[in-house]
């Protein structure tokens, strides 16, 4: 190797380059021992196509914030904070058998679709939004239940307190939510309107990727 001038040697030593390594392998390309010569590219430069990791907690919060009606939002938040529900929402869900996303992503997409398909004003749309989330949670809970309990029993236990509070503070929204979920009284269900709302909820969930269960229009008992 050609002898380096004192100035070059001093510069290389300052940058952390091993001069003995260069002498041992004549002709070899020196590998800098420091990032000062060849700065390490940032992560986005190495993989510019990759997006930041999804935070399921942030999606949960965004889903809640999308509800403008105060009492409906408080009802939804109370259900979301239940341990079983929160665990399901923030667990990766393999929908349609080919792509994994967090369950809350699917439910939020379904709820937005059901709200959009509703022909009524925004208070009615928000009830459809919440009803779709509730039915989606019910469907996700079903395969997790063991023993003799039914999925409806589990759902009733989870939402009972929040549902009573919604009854007290927003009875109109509470009544419509019950009907959308099939939790109303038999004499409250007509032959067309309510089944149509239930069908919208189910179709929204199917479009979002949840095809495991079917929502029936059979009347279920009121919470007790």
Helices and strands as residue ranges (DSSP letters): H 6-14, H 19-24, H 43-46, H 56-65, H 70-80, H 83-89, E 92-95, E 99-102, H 103-117, H 122-142, H 151-169, H 171-180, G 186-188, H 193-208
